[in-house]
């Protein structure tokens, strides 16, 4: 008789093996990209980051900022390259983003001359089959461009075991063509809608599993503002912990001014019209309207922040995914894809999210 397969042993090995990950991020846009990158240090036995691509608007400056943050956290050897500019223009640049860019540039950090295609190809070619996880927490432009080549698609399909996405998915069932998943209206997909559509199509045709973590899941584990005060205190004022807190505060203040600006105003920058004052109060203030104006300090009224990109990163870890995430499984061409709209035991998951970041900044 052949050796009996021990499913429990296989699962244990899967849990014990660190995920090898490639990040595509628009770091400096808000605090949750910073949280996602910082969490790698708190998850150092569970995720091994192999490379980072920075995208949207000012990728070279984002790359410099990512290198600065990684260096401050003792991870300076991780390759970082700039990606696509698609998604934002100079009119979208926020003051606090400029401050973060200048922090890195003043410290002497400059971006690599390599491209996202270079990084993807080098990492894929040097990796074992079905060993890499791509973590898409920004636009899909760079991956869509890479997958235009048939040889690249073959390489990707051989080397990648799953693709994480911050965003949901819409399921379409056609009696003629069968089931397929398309991008929903999540923000990351809207920066380059054509690219997102292509990535979804390519991944399903290549039978590469997708794991989509929606904003509904993130809404179940909100983090209160006081957590960021505690994070800075516990970290002994670590510069990246301070950046996370500053991004949370300055980011929400900037969003408040944009959301309260009238429709059509240049002050709204690229914010959709449905992201208005009522939406902001409902989303961040628990629906408790104290009749603040755009010029009032909104920080004392903020009840929570949603850990969009950070939650997607934690969901990459098989042990945590099994324990805390409740996916809807959609089979396409015999491959199971997962759309996560719910989490299990949200209070325990919130504790885990906090502890990972506390651990990230331990001396």
Secondary structure, DSSP 8 states (H G I E B T S, - for coil): ------HHHHHHHHHHS-EEEEEEE-TTSSHHHHHHHHHHHHTTTTEEEEEEEE-SS-HHHHHHHHHHHHHHTT-TTSEEEE---TT--GGG--HHHHHHHHHHHHTT----S--HHHHHHHHHHTS-TT-EEEEEES-SHHHHHHTTSHHHHHHHHHHEEEEEEES-EEEEEETTTEEEEEE-S-HHHHTTHHHHHHHHHHHHHTT--EEEE-HHHHTTS-B-HHHHHHHHHHTTS-HHHHHHHHHHHHHHHHHHHHHHS-TT-GGGTT--TTSSHHHHHHHHSTT------TTS--GGG---B--HHHHHHHTTSHHHHHHHEEEEEEEETTEEEEEEEEESSHHHHHHHHHHHHHHHT--
